[in-house]
Amino acid sequence: MKSKTALLFSALVCAVAARAASIAFVDVTVLPMDSERTLAHHTVVVDGDRIVQVGPNSDVKIPADAQRIDGRGKFLIPGLGEMHGHNPPLGSAQSYVETIYFLFVANGVTTVRGMLGWPGQLELRDKVKSGEILGPSLYLAGPSFTGTGANAVLSPTAAETRVRQQKAEGWDLLKVHPGLKREVYDAMAKTADEVGIRFAGHIPADVGLVHAMEKRQETVDHLDGYIEVLKADTAPVDRAKLAEIVKLTHDTGTAVVPTMPLWETIIGAADPQVIYAYPELAYLPTSVVNGWKASYERRLGNPNFNRTRAAQIATNRKVVLKALNDGGVTILFGTDAPQEFSVPGFSIHREMQANVAAGLTPYEVLRSATKNVGENLGPRAKDKFGLVATGHRADLVLLTADPLADIGNVAKRAGVMVRGRWLSEVDIQTRLAKIAAERK
Ligand SMILES: [Zn+2]
């Protein structure tokens, strides 16, 4: 039996261990992301999982015991959000799940909206939150509302029951998949409004983009619903029709998650020589990568595949994204990782380049991955994140070059902080090398 002194001592040790010492980023250029501005020669102090001070070097009081990170010549941005991400499939080994989470964090992704639920995910969400597993904060859609397969929702009553069940279980939102009949969708939407949960994802063909927005679907993911409603698969986009649908999107408060490179793969517009050579494929099991290649080969080899049509859709998607952005629609950053050639975390750099290629500015792209994410998910989670600001969750990325000058600089990291836990770039590269070396 332990003596009273020993018990008291261990209680003290626990109290100290539970409270992480503060960390200060000293003399750094901050991109707070509340507006397009940079704050040179600033210091940011983090205590536990919160940002507690942001100010000019001379105004900030750094606690004596704080760990100091030299920010000279560097840029501090909020951690990034992946608004259409996935957990590995049901039944994946815990070590694989942890690898996927690490790949996100290693690239500065500190928040993931998981877009397909399965049993056990809510427990993973809680383990990440408590720090038991290192990973991005998770906000999870429940098992899908789909019109096909074994788990199809085929009647309004079934939809209502499933909405109530997912709300009671604690899912953060509902996932809409193709194939839902309109009456089933409407019952889902009505019950979701009643119980206070949002729904997001695909646009079922029987529902259509306009009806989904009128029912206040929270996000329209992948933009394919726009190509469909604009009939923009074989000809350039009709500008008048586009302006109309952009206005409706804006006026209904619908946000979009573009997932540009992913969709080029889905429609067969990506160059196989390019995507097969992505260096980041080295971090995923060869069976996964080979599966992606085989499915892409099947797509290109399908007798109905039309290369010209695929290229036209890819071109039109950029036009649609630019118009949505310029029309004041909220863009939420997402890449659909891990899915066909979207490797968790690494895919964000390709998505950012694609968004800039569509005509968004680096600031607009960064905003879609920071401020917009926090504004969408924060209130329902009763949390604050997405800005470098006092009171916000300490999710930060330290860069060695200015991302507003070149969005590619988001890949030039000095380290990542996730909920107050600091990973230097050396730590990150060490673990990445281990993942690549041990992959099967
Ligand atoms: Zn997806």
Boltz pocket constraint, residues with backbone or C-beta under 6 A from the ligand:
constraints:
  - pocket:
      binder: B
      contacts: [[A, 84], [A, 85], [A, 86], [A, 115], [A, 336], [A, 339]]
      max_distance: 6.0
